[in-house]
Amino acid sequence: MIEAFLRQTTQLPLESTQQAVGYPSLFLLVALGALVPVVPTGALVSSAAVVAFHQSSPFALLNVFAVASCAAFLGDICLYWLGGRGVRSKNGSKWLRAIRDRAAPERLAQAQRKLDEHGATVLVLSRLVPAGRIPVMLACLLGRMPLRRFARGDVPACLAWAATYQLIGILGGSLFPQPWQGVVAAVGLTLLISGTPAAWHRLRARSGR
């Protein structure tokens, strides 16, 4: 009993410290990754889920899900609002140019077709497909979709995205006894998922030459 008590008393400050630092950091990094799409936010969510899986708090995984989905939604809304200002301006804006630069013409044309066919529901799929969010967002901007309608479609998209990458983290946490092992596995899997479409497009481009 004494050993169990000591183990609990030494574990609680560690978990409380992880939560006090981890949740705000996760929120800021995911929101920043939504604004500047160079941060591997999926890997961040999966890593946080691995750590939460090994914690004793029953709400740790729920907290990761809530923080990640809210941060992703906030980042998307801010980026869409900034891009919308560029669409309405005669001279555009640096944010709109940044979005255009990250959306290949063929991906944009495909996103516009899907947006015409399925409406705002395509936002859910765009969040789950690697590198699919920006072309669909640009298609929404060029189609002058109101911010309120975009927000309604983006809510389930962010929830599905957070749940998907959290499940990857839970899988990594359940397969390995040590948290760092699960983090390595989750990060490797998310990077593999995000890098596969780009590698496939490059392979198709080479084979078509």
Helices and strands as residue ranges (DSSP letters): H 2-35, H 41-53, H 60-88, H 94-101, H 105-118, G 119-121, H 122-128, H 133-142, H 147-175, H 179-207
